[in-house]
Amino acid sequence: MLDLVAPVRGRVAFYDLSRKQEGFGEALVAGLSRSPKSIPSHFLYDAKGSALFDRICALPEYYPTRTEMKILADHAPDIAGLIGPEATLIELGSGSSVKVRRLLDAMDTPSAYVPIDVSGEHLLAAAEALAQDYPGLAVAAICADYAETFPLPETPGRGRQVAFFPGSTIGNLEPEDAAPFLAGWAMSGVDMIVGVDLVKSREILEPAYDDAQGVTAAFSLNLLARANRELGADFDLSAFAHRSRWDEANSLIEIGIESLRSQTVHALGVRFEFAAGERIETEHSYKYPVDRFQAIARRAGYRPEAVWTDPEGLFSVHYLAA
C-alpha cells in the first residue's frame, strides 16, 4: 500500500511519487551528452506542456483523440461488459481524464478510479473534477511515471483491476519494449484496455504531428523553455524548430527539435554544442496493424479478448485479458 504523502484534496487521495527537478536535470544532461541527442518524452508534460497537449487533442489534424473517443462511445457497453461490476479502473497517462468518463458512465457500479500521470498539478485538477462528477467513486491519484514500478493503493470493490491505456501511448515505446511493459501488468493479473494507432498514409499522419496552427511546435519547444525555467539553461527558442517525419519502413513517426544553426547551450554548468540541423529526439510514435499488436500482447502473456476500430480504419481499441 502506498503511503499518503500529500493531504487529501476534497475526495481525492493524492500520492506524489514524481521525479524531482534533479530527475529532469540529470535526464537533460545525460540526453544532450549522447549522440544522437535525446530527452525522454515524459518531460514534455509539465503543467504548461500538459495544457498544450490538451489543445493538440482538439486540433482538426489530430485524428487520434476524436477517433478513439468515438470508438469508446460506440462500444462502451461492450467494453463495460468485459470489465464487469465493482471494478477498479487504473488510467496510465491520465491527462485530463476525459476519455475515461465514457467507460465510467457505462460500467456497472465502478468502485475506484486510479489516474497516474507525471504532471501533478494537472493530474490533481482533473482528478478533483472527476471526483465531483462521480460522488460514489473512490479516486486515488498518483503523480508518477507509469513506466516505473510502484505499488498501487488499496481500493474498495471486489471486481477486476483494469488498466486503461488510451491515446496510442503504447506506440511511444520501442517495439522491443512494448511486450515487457505489458507483461508487468499481465503478471499482476490486471486486464488492459489499450488504444493503438493504425498504419495509414503519410498525408494523414504528418499533419497530425505538425499542425498548421503551430500548437504541436509550441508543445515541443516548451521542453526547452522548461529547461530554461527550471534548470537555468540558456536555450534560444528562436534558434530551434519542431520537426516530425514519417518513417514508412518502420511504421514510425519521429518527433524532435532541430537546431537551426551552429550554437552553444549551457545547462547546469555543462556546455553543449549543436551543429546546424542537429536534432534532439523527443518522441517516437509507432503505428501497428491489429494483428501485429495482438502478437505483442500474446508475447506479454495477454489474451486478446476483443478489438474495435472506426469505419475509416484509423484507430483501434483492444481489450486484453490477463
C-alpha positions in Angstrom: 0.0 0.0 0.0 1.2 3.5 -0.8 1.9 6.0 1.9 0.0 9.2 1.5 2.5 12.0 1.2 0.1 14.9 0.4 -3.2 15.8 2.1 -6.4 14.6 0.7 -8.0 17.3 -1.5 -11.7 17.0 -1.3 -12.5 13.4 -2.1 -9.1 12.7 -3.9 -6.3 10.9 -2.2 -3.1 12.2 -3.8 0.2 10.2 -3.9 3.3 12.1 -5.1 5.9 9.8 -6.4 7.1 12.2 -9.1 10.7 12.8 -10.2 12.0 16.0 -8.7 14.0 18.7 -10.5 17.1 16.7 -10.2 15.5 14.0 -12.3 14.8 16.4 -15.2 18.3 17.9 -14.9 20.0 14.5 -14.9 18.0 13.3 -17.9 18.7 16.5 -19.8 22.5 16.4 -19.2 22.7 12.7 -20.0 20.5 13.1 -23.1 22.3 16.1 -24.6 25.7 14.4 -23.9 24.9 11.4 -26.1 24.7 11.1 -29.9 22.1 11.4 -31.2 20.9 13.8 -28.5 17.6 12.9 -26.9 15.3 13.8 -23.9 12.7 11.3 -22.6 9.2 12.3 -23.8 7.6 12.3 -20.3 9.5 15.5 -19.5 7.3 17.2 -22.1 4.4 17.1 -19.7 4.9 19.8 -17.1 1.8 21.9 -16.4 2.2 24.1 -19.5 3.1 21.1 -21.7 0.0 19.2 -20.5 -2.2 22.2 -21.3 -0.7 22.5 -24.7 -1.3 18.8 -25.3 -4.9 19.2 -24.4 -5.1 21.8 -27.2 -3.4 19.4 -29.6 -6.1 16.8 -28.9 -8.7 19.3 -30.2 -6.9 20.2 -33.4 -8.6 19.2 -36.7 -5.4 17.5 -37.9 -5.1 15.4 -34.8 -7.4 12.4 -35.5 -6.4 10.0 -32.7 -8.4 11.7 -29.9 -11.7 12.2 -31.6 -11.5 8.8 -33.3 -10.7 7.0 -30.1 -13.5 8.9 -28.3 -16.0 7.8 -31.0 -14.9 4.2 -30.7 -15.3 4.3 -26.9 -18.7 6.0 -27.2 -19.9 3.4 -29.7 -18.6 0.4 -27.9 -18.7 1.4 -24.2 -21.4 -1.1 -23.3 -19.4 -4.0 -24.8 -16.2 -2.8 -23.0 -18.1 -2.4 -19.7 -19.4 -5.9 -20.1 -15.9 -7.3 -20.3 -14.7 -5.2 -17.3 -17.6 -6.4 -15.1 -19.0 -5.0 -11.9 -17.3 -3.2 -9.0 -14.0 -2.8 -10.9 -11.1 -0.5 -10.3 -10.1 1.4 -13.4 -6.4 2.4 -13.5 -5.6 5.1 -16.1 -2.0 5.3 -17.4 -1.1 8.8 -18.5 -4.5 10.1 -17.5 -4.1 13.7 -18.7 -7.4 15.5 -18.3 -9.3 12.2 -17.6 -11.8 12.9 -20.4 -11.9 9.6 -22.3 -12.3 7.5 -19.1 -15.7 9.1 -18.5 -17.1 7.1 -21.4 -16.2 3.9 -19.7 -17.2 5.0 -16.2 -20.7 6.0 -17.5 -21.2 2.6 -19.0 -19.7 0.4 -16.2 -21.7 -1.5 -13.6 -21.0 0.2 -10.2 -17.3 1.0 -10.7 -15.6 1.1 -7.3 -12.5 3.1 -7.8 -10.5 5.2 -10.3 -6.7 5.5 -10.1 -5.3 8.1 -12.5 -1.5 8.1 -13.0 0.3 11.0 -14.6 3.6 12.8 -14.4 2.1 16.3 -14.2 1.0 16.7 -10.6 -0.9 20.0 -10.9 -2.8 18.9 -14.0 -3.5 15.5 -12.6 -4.9 16.7 -9.3 -7.2 19.3 -11.0 -8.6 16.6 -13.4 -9.0 14.1 -10.5 -10.8 16.6 -8.4 -13.2 17.5 -11.2 -13.9 13.8 -11.9 -14.5 13.0 -8.2 -17.1 15.8 -8.0 -18.9 14.3 -11.0 -18.8 10.7 -9.7 -19.6 11.1 -6.0 -19.8 7.3 -5.4 -16.4 6.6 -6.8 -13.2 6.4 -4.8 -10.5 8.4 -6.5 -6.7 7.9 -5.7 -4.4 10.0 -8.0 -0.7 9.0 -8.3 1.8 11.5 -9.6 4.4 9.2 -11.2 5.8 7.9 -14.4 3.6 4.9 -15.1 6.5 3.1 -16.7 8.2 2.8 -13.3 7.4 0.1 -10.7 5.4 1.1 -7.6 2.6 -0.5 -5.5 -1.0 0.6 -6.2 -3.1 2.0 -3.3 -5.7 -0.2 -1.7 -9.2 0.5 -3.2 -12.7 -0.7 -2.4 -14.6 -3.2 -4.5 -14.3 -6.9 -5.4 -14.2 -6.7 -9.1 -11.3 -6.7 -11.6 -8.5 -4.3 -11.8 -8.3 -3.0 -15.3 -5.7 -0.6 -16.7 -6.9 1.9 -19.3 -4.0 3.0 -21.6 -5.6 5.3 -24.3 -4.2 7.6 -26.9 -1.9 5.2 -28.6 0.7 5.9 -25.9 1.8 2.3 -26.3 3.3 3.5 -29.6 5.7 5.7 -27.8 7.6 2.6 -26.6 10.1 0.9 -28.8 8.6 -2.3 -30.2 11.1 -4.4 -28.2 10.0 -2.6 -25.0 6.2 -2.9 -25.5 5.8 -6.6 -24.6 7.9 -6.3 -21.4 5.9 -3.3 -20.4 2.6 -5.1 -20.9 3.9 -8.2 -19.3 4.4 -6.3 -16.0 0.7 -5.6 -15.8 -0.2 -9.1 -17.1 1.8 -10.7 -14.3 -0.1 -8.6 -11.8 -3.4 -10.0 -13.1 -4.5 -6.7 -14.4 -6.6 -6.6 -17.6 -5.9 -3.8 -20.1 -7.8 -1.6 -22.5 -5.3 -0.2 -24.9 -5.7 2.4 -27.7 -3.4 1.6 -30.7 -2.9 3.8 -33.7 -3.2 2.0 -37.0 -0.8 2.4 -40.0 -2.1 4.9 -42.6 -1.0 7.3 -45.2 1.7 10.0 -44.8 -0.9 12.6 -45.9 -2.9 11.9 -42.7 0.0 11.2 -40.3 2.4 14.1 -40.8 -0.1 16.9 -40.4 -1.3 15.2 -37.2 2.1 15.8 -35.7 2.9 19.2 -37.2 -0.4 21.2 -37.2 -1.0 24.4 -39.2 -1.6 26.5 -36.1 1.8 25.6 -34.6 0.4 24.1 -31.3 2.5 21.0 -31.6 5.6 23.1 -32.3 4.9 25.1 -29.1 4.5 21.8 -27.2 7.9 20.6 -28.3 9.7 23.8 -27.7 8.2 24.1 -24.2 10.6 21.4 -23.3 13.5 23.8 -23.9 11.6 26.6 -22.2 11.1 24.3 -19.2 14.9 23.7 -19.1 15.3 27.5 -19.0 12.7 28.0 -16.3 13.6 25.1 -14.0 17.3 24.4 -14.7 18.7 27.9 -15.6 19.5 26.8 -19.2 20.0 29.4 -21.9 18.2 27.8 -24.9 17.3 30.4 -27.5 13.9 29.1 -28.6 14.1 31.0 -31.9 17.1 29.0 -32.9 15.3 25.7 -32.6 12.3 24.2 -34.5 9.9 21.4 -34.1 10.3 18.6 -36.6 8.3 15.4 -37.3 8.6 12.9 -40.1 7.0 9.6 -41.1 9.4 6.6 -41.4 7.3 4.3 -43.6 9.8 1.4 -43.5 9.5 1.2 -39.7 5.9 2.4 -39.3 7.2 5.2 -37.1 6.6 9.0 -36.6 9.9 10.5 -35.4 9.5 13.7 -33.4 12.3 16.0 -32.4 13.7 19.5 -32.0 16.1 20.7 -34.7 18.9 23.2 -34.2 18.6 25.9 -36.9 22.2 26.9 -36.7 25.5 26.0 -35.0 25.3 27.1 -31.4 26.3 26.5 -27.8 23.9 26.0 -25.0 24.6 25.9 -21.3 22.6 24.0 -18.6 23.6 23.1 -15.1 27.1 24.2 -15.7 27.6 22.0 -18.7 28.3 23.2 -22.2 26.5 21.6 -25.2 27.5 22.1 -28.8 24.8 21.9 -31.6 25.5 21.7 -35.3 23.1 23.2 -37.8 20.5 20.6 -38.5 21.3 18.5 -35.4 18.2 17.1 -33.6 17.1 16.4 -30.1 14.9 13.3 -30.3 11.9 13.6 -28.0 9.4 11.1 -29.1 8.7 8.1 -31.3 5.1 7.1 -32.2 4.9 3.6 -33.7 1.8 2.6 -35.7 0.6 -1.1 -35.6 -1.7 -3.3 -37.7 -4.2 -5.1 -35.5 -2.5 -8.5 -35.9 0.9 -7.2 -35.1 -0.2 -5.6 -31.9 -2.1 -8.6 -30.8 1.0 -10.7 -31.4 2.9 -8.4 -29.0 0.1 -8.7 -26.4 0.3 -12.5 -26.6 4.0 -12.5 -26.0 3.3 -10.4 -22.9 1.0 -13.0 -21.5 -2.3 -11.4 -22.5 -5.2 -13.0 -24.4 -6.7 -10.5 -26.9 -10.4 -10.6 -26.0 -11.8 -8.0 -28.4 -10.8 -5.2 -30.7 -12.9 -2.3 -32.0 -12.0 0.1 -34.9 -13.5 3.0 -36.7 -15.0 2.7 -40.2 -12.0 4.6 -41.8 -9.5 2.2 -40.2 -7.6 5.0 -38.4 -7.5 3.7 -34.8 -8.1 0.6 -32.7 -9.1 -0.1 -29.1 -8.1 -3.6 -27.7 -9.3 -5.5 -24.6 -6.6 -7.7 -23.3 -7.4 -10.3 -20.7 -4.7 -11.3 -18.1 
